[in-house]
Each structure stands twice: as C-alpha cells, then as structure tokens.
Amino acid sequence: MSFYPISFCYISGYLKTVFYKTNNRIFNTEYSINTGSK
C-alpha cells in the first residue's frame, strides 16, 4: 500500500498530459478552421 500514492500520482500526471495534448490539438484545429473561414 506504500507504493499506491506514487503510482497514483504517476497515472494522474500521465492522464493530465494526455488530456492536455488532446485538448491542445482540438483547440489548434478549431483555431485554424476559424481563422481560415474569416
């Protein structure tokens, strides 16, 4: 049980990184579409 917090922080940090990259990619796609349509 002593290794649980370390693995939990690692998994949560990994999920945050994946979520940030996916969110950033979606934002860049929407931004390029919006600027291209103007």
C-alpha positions, 0 to 999 in steps of 0.5 A, a space after each residue: 500500500 506504500 507504493 499506491 500514492 506514487 503510482 497514483 500520482 504517476 497515472 494522474 500526471 500521465 492522464 493530465 498530459 494526455 488530456 492536455 495534448 488532446 485538448 491542445 490539438 482540438 483547440 489548434 484545429 478549431 483555431 485554424 478552421 476559424 481563422 481560415 473561414 474569416 
